[in-house]
């Protein structure tokens, strides 16, 4: 991970904190929060070059949400651990 510690980054993801990072020229935003219905929602958004929600999961625990996030090929067909060394943590 560039500009940060991977373990701290994962801790922030687990806690649902807002995290901004770049990978391969694209800017991403991730967060977890409680919906109005009282369910935990975790999502990954692409901010640049365009804005869109890339992936979200709802009604799972924080731990389950994080594990599912880490196992999905969300980054140009690659999983988090495949690209971790090339992620730049923007707001660390």
DSSP file (Angstrom, degrees, kcal/mol; ACC not computed):
  #  RESIDUE AA STRUCTURE BP1 BP2  ACC     N-H-->O    O-->H-N    N-H-->O    O-->H-N    TCO  KAPPA ALPHA  PHI   PSI    X-CA   Y-CA   Z-CA
    1    1 A X    >         0   0    0      0, 0.0     3,-0.5     0, 0.0     2,-0.4   0.000 360.0 360.0 360.0 136.1    0.0    0.0    0.0
    2    2 A X  B 3   +a   88   0A   0     85,-3.3    87,-2.6    82,-0.2     3,-0.1  -0.774 360.0   4.4 -93.8 135.4    1.2    3.4   -0.9
    3    3 A X  T 3  S+     0   0    0     -2,-0.4     2,-0.3    85,-0.2    -1,-0.2   0.774 124.4  41.7  65.4  30.1    0.9    6.2    1.7
    4    4 A X  S <  S-     0   0    0     -3,-0.5     2,-0.5    86,-0.0    -1,-0.1  -0.981  85.3 -86.3 177.4 174.4   -0.4    4.1    4.4
    5    5 A X     >  -     0   0    0     -2,-0.3     4,-2.3     1,-0.1     5,-0.2  -0.871  28.2-142.6-102.3 128.4   -0.4    0.9    6.4
    6    6 A X  H  > S+     0   0    0     -2,-0.5     4,-2.6     1,-0.2     5,-0.2   0.887 100.9  52.2 -59.2 -42.1   -2.5   -2.0    5.0
    7    7 A X  H  > S+     0   0    0      1,-0.2     4,-2.2     2,-0.2    -1,-0.2   0.902 110.7  47.5 -64.2 -40.2   -3.6   -3.2    8.5
    8    8 A X  H  > S+     0   0    0      2,-0.2     4,-2.2     1,-0.2    -1,-0.2   0.896 110.8  52.7 -65.8 -39.5   -4.8    0.3    9.4
    9    9 A X  H  X S+     0   0    0     -4,-2.3     4,-2.2     2,-0.2    -2,-0.2   0.932 110.7  46.4 -59.6 -47.7   -6.6    0.6    6.1
   10   10 A X  H  X S+     0   0    0     -4,-2.6     4,-3.0     1,-0.2    -1,-0.2   0.882 109.0  55.5 -64.7 -39.0   -8.4   -2.7    6.7
   11   11 A X  H  X S+     0   0    0     -4,-2.2     4,-2.2     2,-0.2    -1,-0.2   0.911 108.6  48.2 -59.2 -41.8   -9.3   -1.6   10.3
   12   12 A X  H  X>S+     0   0    0     -4,-2.2     5,-1.9     2,-0.2     4,-0.6   0.903 111.5  49.7 -66.4 -40.7  -10.9    1.5    8.8
   13   13 A X  H ><5S+     0   0    0     -4,-2.2     3,-1.2     1,-0.2    -2,-0.2   0.939 111.2  49.5 -60.7 -46.2  -12.8   -0.5    6.3
   14   14 A X  H 3<5S+     0   0    0     -4,-3.0    -2,-0.2     1,-0.3    -1,-0.2   0.890 109.5  51.8 -60.7 -39.8  -14.0   -2.9    9.0
   15   15 A X  H 3<5S-     0   0    0     -4,-2.2    -1,-0.3    -5,-0.2    -2,-0.2   0.561 113.5-119.5 -75.1  -7.3  -15.1    0.1   11.1
   16   16 A X  T <<5 +     0   0    0     -3,-1.2    16,-2.2    -4,-0.6    -3,-0.2   0.567  58.4 156.1  81.8   8.1  -17.1    1.4    8.2
   17   17 A X      < -     0   0    0     -5,-1.9     2,-0.3    -6,-0.2    -1,-0.2  -0.287  53.6 -94.8 -67.1 153.8  -15.1    4.7    8.1
   18   18 A X        -     0   0    0     13,-0.1     2,-0.4    11,-0.1    13,-0.2  -0.534  47.4-174.2 -69.2 130.0  -15.0    6.6    4.9
   19   19 A X  E     -B   30   0A   0     11,-2.5    11,-2.4    -2,-0.3     2,-0.4  -0.996  10.8-164.3-132.0 130.7  -11.8    5.7    3.0
   20   20 A X  E     +B   29   0A   0     -2,-0.4    70,-1.7     9,-0.2    71,-1.2  -0.955  22.4 153.9-115.6 132.3  -10.6    7.3   -0.3
   21   21 A X  E     -BC  28  89A   0      7,-2.0     7,-3.7    -2,-0.4     2,-0.3  -0.980  30.1-134.8-152.4 161.4   -8.0    5.6   -2.4
   22   22 A X  E     +BC  27  88A   0     66,-2.5    66,-2.6    -2,-0.3     2,-0.3  -0.891  16.7 177.2-119.9 152.9   -6.7    5.3   -5.9
   23   23 A X  E >  S-B   26   0A   0      3,-2.2     3,-1.7    -2,-0.3    64,-0.1  -0.917  71.0 -11.9-153.1 127.1   -5.8    2.4   -8.1
   24   24 A X  T 3  S-     0   0    0     62,-0.4     3,-0.1    -2,-0.3    63,-0.1   0.860 129.7 -48.4  52.0  43.8   -4.6    2.4  -11.7
   25   25 A X  T 3  S+     0   0    0      1,-0.2     2,-0.4    24,-0.0    -1,-0.3   0.517 115.8 110.2  80.6   5.7   -5.6    6.0  -12.2
   26   26 A X  E <   -B   23   0A   0     -3,-1.7    -3,-2.2    23,-0.1     2,-0.5  -0.899  60.2-137.6-115.8 144.5   -9.1    5.7  -10.7
   27   27 A X  E     -BD  22  48A   0     21,-1.9    20,-3.2    -2,-0.4    21,-1.4  -0.867  22.6-170.3-104.2 132.4  -10.3    7.2   -7.5
   28   28 A X  E     -BD  21  46A   0     -7,-3.7    -7,-2.0    -2,-0.5     2,-0.4  -0.828  11.3-160.7-120.8 156.9  -12.5    5.0   -5.1
   29   29 A X  E     -BD  20  45A   0     16,-2.5    16,-3.5    -2,-0.3     2,-0.4  -0.999  10.7-175.5-136.4 133.8  -14.5    5.7   -2.0
   30   30 A X  E     +BD  19  44A   0    -11,-2.4   -11,-2.5    -2,-0.4     2,-0.3  -0.977  10.5 154.7-131.7 146.3  -15.7    3.1    0.5
   31   31 A X  E     - D   0  43A   0     12,-1.8    12,-2.7    -2,-0.4     2,-0.4  -0.986  26.7-146.0-160.3 160.5  -17.8    3.3    3.6
   32   32 A X  E     + D   0  42A   0    -16,-2.2     2,-0.3    -2,-0.3    10,-0.2  -0.977  28.8 157.9-127.7 146.1  -20.1    1.4    5.8
   33   33 A X  E     - D   0  41A   0      8,-2.6     8,-3.2    -2,-0.4     2,-0.5  -0.984  43.0 -99.5-160.0 165.0  -23.2    2.8    7.6
   34   34 A X  E     - D   0  40A   0     -2,-0.3     6,-0.2     6,-0.2    -2,-0.0  -0.820  40.4-137.5 -92.7 127.3  -26.5    1.9    9.2
   35   35 A X    >   -     0   0    0      4,-3.2     3,-2.0    -2,-0.5    -1,-0.0  -0.215  29.7 -98.6 -76.1 171.2  -29.5    2.5    6.9
   36   36 A X  T 3  S+     0   0    0      1,-0.3    -1,-0.1     2,-0.1    -2,-0.0   0.757 126.4  58.3 -61.3 -24.3  -32.8    4.1    8.0
   37   37 A X  T 3  S-     0   0    0      2,-0.1    -1,-0.3     1,-0.0     3,-0.1   0.442 121.9-108.3 -85.4  -0.4  -34.1    0.5    8.3
   38   38 A X  S <  S+     0   0    0     -3,-2.0     2,-0.3     1,-0.3    -2,-0.1   0.620  75.6 132.3  85.3  13.9  -31.4   -0.3   10.8
   39   39 A X        -     0   0    0      1,-0.0    -4,-3.2    20,-0.0     2,-0.4  -0.736  60.0-116.5 -98.8 147.4  -29.3   -2.6    8.5
   40   40 A X  E     -D   34   0A   0     -2,-0.3    19,-2.2    -6,-0.2    20,-0.7  -0.691  33.4-170.3 -81.2 131.5  -25.6   -2.3    8.0
   41   41 A X  E     -DE  33  58A   0     -8,-3.2    -8,-2.6    -2,-0.4     2,-0.4  -0.987   7.8-170.8-126.0 133.0  -24.6   -1.4    4.4
   42   42 A X  E     +DE  32  57A   0     15,-2.6    15,-2.3    -2,-0.4     2,-0.3  -0.980  15.0 175.4-122.1 134.1  -21.1   -1.5    3.0
   43   43 A X  E     -DE  31  56A   0    -12,-2.7   -12,-1.8    -2,-0.4     2,-0.5  -0.978  26.7-149.3-143.8 155.8  -20.4    0.0   -0.4
   44   44 A X  E     -DE  30  55A   0     11,-3.0    10,-2.2    -2,-0.3    11,-1.7  -0.990  21.8-170.2-120.6 126.8  -17.6    0.8   -2.9
   45   45 A X  E     -DE  29  53A   0    -16,-3.5   -16,-2.5    -2,-0.5     2,-0.5  -0.906  20.5-137.2-117.4 145.9  -18.0    3.8   -5.2
   46   46 A X  E     +DE  28  52A   0      6,-3.1     6,-2.1    -2,-0.4   -18,-0.2  -0.901  23.4 176.1 -93.7 127.5  -16.0    4.9   -8.1
   47   47 A X  E     +     0   0A   0    -20,-3.2     2,-0.4    -2,-0.5   -19,-0.2   0.802  50.7  66.0-100.4 -39.8  -15.5    8.6   -7.9
   48   48 A X  E    S+D   27   0A   0    -21,-1.4   -21,-1.9     1,-0.2    -1,-0.4  -1.000 102.6  12.7-138.9 136.1  -13.2    9.3  -10.9
   49   49 A X  S    S-     0   0    0     -2,-0.4     2,-0.3   -23,-0.2    -1,-0.2  -0.980 141.5  -3.7 -85.1 -12.2  -13.2    9.2  -13.9
   50   50 A X  S    S-     0   0    0      2,-0.1     2,-0.5     0, 0.0     0, 0.0  -0.913  74.2-113.6-135.1 165.6  -17.0    8.8  -13.4
   51   51 A X        +     0   0    0     -2,-0.3     2,-0.3    -3,-0.1    -4,-0.2  -0.888  52.2 128.3-106.7 124.4  -19.2    8.5  -10.3
   52   52 A X  E     -E   46   0A   0     -6,-2.1    -6,-3.1    -2,-0.5     2,-0.7  -0.960  59.6-106.0-165.3 151.7  -21.1    5.2   -9.7
   53   53 A X  E     -E   45   0A   0     -2,-0.3    -8,-0.3    -8,-0.2     3,-0.1  -0.760  33.0-176.6 -80.9 120.0  -21.7    2.7   -7.0
   54   54 A X  E     -     0   0A   0    -10,-2.2     2,-0.3    -2,-0.7    -9,-0.2   0.817  63.7  -2.5 -86.8 -33.9  -19.6   -0.4   -8.0
   55   55 A X  E     +E   44   0A   0    -11,-1.7   -11,-3.0     2,-0.0    -1,-0.3  -0.977  60.5 172.3-161.0 140.3  -20.6   -2.8   -5.3
   56   56 A X  E     -E   43   0A   0     -2,-0.3     2,-0.3   -13,-0.2   -13,-0.2  -0.991   8.5-167.8-150.3 155.1  -22.7   -2.8   -2.2
   57   57 A X  E     -E   42   0A   0    -15,-2.3   -15,-2.6    -2,-0.3     2,-0.3  -0.995   9.9-167.3-143.3 143.5  -23.9   -5.3    0.3
   58   58 A X  E     +E   41   0A   0     -2,-0.3   -17,-0.2   -17,-0.2     3,-0.1  -0.963  59.3  25.4-136.7 149.4  -26.5   -5.0    3.0
   59   59 A X  S    S+     0   0    0    -19,-2.2     2,-0.3    -2,-0.3    -1,-0.1   0.714  87.8 112.0  74.3  24.0  -27.8   -6.8    6.1
   60   60 A X  S    S-     0   0    0    -20,-0.7    -1,-0.3    -3,-0.1   -20,-0.2  -0.827  74.2 -98.0-114.1 161.2  -24.5   -8.6    6.8
   61   61 A X     >  -     0   0    0     -2,-0.3     4,-2.8     1,-0.1     5,-0.2  -0.244  37.7-104.6 -69.4 167.3  -22.2   -8.0    9.8
   62   62 A X  H  > S+     0   0    0      1,-0.2     4,-2.5     2,-0.2     5,-0.2   0.925 122.8  49.1 -58.4 -44.3  -19.3   -5.7    9.4
   63   63 A X  H  > S+     0   0    0      2,-0.2     4,-2.5     1,-0.2    -1,-0.2   0.930 112.6  46.2 -63.8 -46.1  -16.9   -8.7    9.4
   64   64 A X  H  > S+     0   0    0      1,-0.2     4,-2.5     2,-0.2     5,-0.2   0.914 112.5  51.3 -62.5 -42.4  -19.0  -10.6    6.8
   65   65 A X  H  X S+     0   0    0     -4,-2.8     4,-2.5     1,-0.2    -2,-0.2   0.924 111.3  47.4 -60.3 -45.2  -19.2   -7.5    4.7
   66   66 A X  H  X S+     0   0    0     -4,-2.5     4,-2.6     2,-0.2    -2,-0.2   0.922 111.6  50.1 -63.3 -44.6  -15.5   -6.9    4.8
   67   67 A X  H  X S+     0   0    0     -4,-2.5     4,-1.2     1,-0.2    -1,-0.2   0.905 112.4  47.1 -61.6 -41.5  -14.7  -10.5    4.0
   68   68 A X  H  X S+     0   0    0     -4,-2.5     4,-0.8     2,-0.2     3,-0.3   0.909 111.2  51.8 -66.4 -41.6  -17.1  -10.4    1.0
   69   69 A X  H >< S+     0   0    0     -4,-2.5     3,-0.9     1,-0.2    11,-0.3   0.927 109.7  49.6 -57.5 -46.5  -15.5   -7.2   -0.2
   70   70 A X  H 3< S+     0   0    0     -4,-2.6    11,-0.5     1,-0.2    10,-0.5   0.756 111.8  48.8 -66.8 -24.6  -12.0   -8.6    0.0
   71   71 A X  H 3< S+     0   0    0     -4,-1.2     2,-0.3    -3,-0.3    -1,-0.2   0.522  90.9  94.3 -96.3  -5.0  -13.1  -11.7   -2.0
   72   72 A X  S << S-     0   0    0     -3,-0.9     2,-1.9    -4,-0.8     8,-0.4  -0.687  77.5-127.7 -88.7 138.8  -14.8   -9.9   -4.9
   73   73 A X     >  +     0   0    0     -2,-0.3     4,-0.6     1,-0.2     6,-0.3  -0.526  55.6 144.7 -81.6  74.3  -12.9   -9.1   -8.1
   74   74 A X  T  4  +     0   0    0     -2,-1.9     2,-0.8     4,-0.3    -1,-0.2   0.579  48.2  72.2 -90.8 -13.0  -14.0   -5.5   -8.0
   75   75 A X  B >4 S-F   78   0B   0      3,-2.3     3,-1.2    -3,-0.2    -1,-0.2  -0.752 130.9 -49.0-114.6  85.7  -10.8   -3.9   -9.4
   76   76 A X  T 34 S-     0   0    0     -2,-0.8    -1,-0.1     1,-0.3    -2,-0.1   0.884 117.5 -45.4  54.8  41.1  -10.6   -4.6  -13.1
   77   77 A X  T 3< S+     0   0    0     -4,-0.6     2,-0.3     1,-0.3    -1,-0.3   0.511 119.1 112.3  82.8   6.3  -11.3   -8.3  -12.4
   78   78 A X  B <   -F   75   0B   0     -3,-1.2    -3,-2.3    -5,-0.1    -4,-0.3  -0.824  62.3-125.6-113.1 152.0   -8.8   -8.4   -9.5
   79   79 A X    >>  -     0   0    0     -2,-0.3     3,-1.1    -6,-0.3     4,-1.1  -0.458  34.5 -98.8 -88.5 165.0   -9.4   -8.8   -5.8
   80   80 A X  H >> S+     0   0    0    -10,-0.5     4,-1.4    -8,-0.4     3,-1.1   0.900 122.6  50.2 -49.5 -50.6   -8.2   -6.5   -3.0
   81   81 A X  H 34 S+     0   0    0    -11,-0.5     4,-0.3     1,-0.3    -1,-0.3   0.741 104.3  60.2 -67.5 -21.1   -5.2   -8.6   -2.1
   82   82 A X  H <4 S+     0   0    0     -3,-1.1    -1,-0.3     1,-0.2    -2,-0.2   0.788 119.7  26.3 -72.0 -27.2   -4.1   -8.8   -5.8
   83   83 A X  H XX S+     0   0    0     -3,-1.1     3,-2.6    -4,-1.1     4,-0.6   0.441  86.4 110.5-114.9  -2.3   -3.8   -5.0   -6.0
   84   84 A X  G >< S+     0   0    0     -4,-1.4     3,-1.1     1,-0.3   -82,-0.2   0.810  77.6  54.2 -48.6 -42.0   -3.0   -4.1   -2.4
   85   85 A X  G 34 S+     0   0    0     -4,-0.3    -1,-0.3     1,-0.2    -2,-0.1   0.709 110.9  47.4 -68.4 -18.5    0.6   -3.1   -3.1
   86   86 A X  G <4 S+     0   0    0     -3,-2.6   -62,-0.4   -85,-0.1     2,-0.3   0.376  85.9 107.4-104.5   2.5   -0.6   -0.7   -5.9
   87   87 A X    <<  -     0   0    0     -3,-1.1   -85,-3.3    -4,-0.6     2,-0.6  -0.653  57.1-151.8 -80.4 134.6   -3.4    1.0   -3.9
   88   88 A X  E     -aC   2  22A   0    -66,-2.6   -66,-2.5    -2,-0.3     2,-0.8  -0.946   9.4-142.3-108.5 118.5   -2.6    4.6   -2.9
   89   89 A X  E >   - C   0  21A   0    -87,-2.6     3,-0.5    -2,-0.6   -68,-0.2  -0.705  19.1-174.7 -81.0 111.5   -4.4    5.6    0.3
   90   90 A X  T 3  S+     0   0    0    -70,-1.7   -69,-0.2    -2,-0.8    -1,-0.2   0.858  76.3  35.4 -80.3 -38.2   -5.4    9.2   -0.3
   91   91 A X  T 3         0   0    0    -71,-1.2    -1,-0.2     1,-0.2   -70,-0.1  -0.051 360.0 360.0-110.5  32.2   -6.9   10.2    3.0
   92   92 A X    <         0   0    0     -3,-0.5    -1,-0.2   -89,-0.2   -87,-0.1   0.492 360.0 360.0 -68.3 360.0   -4.7    8.3    5.4
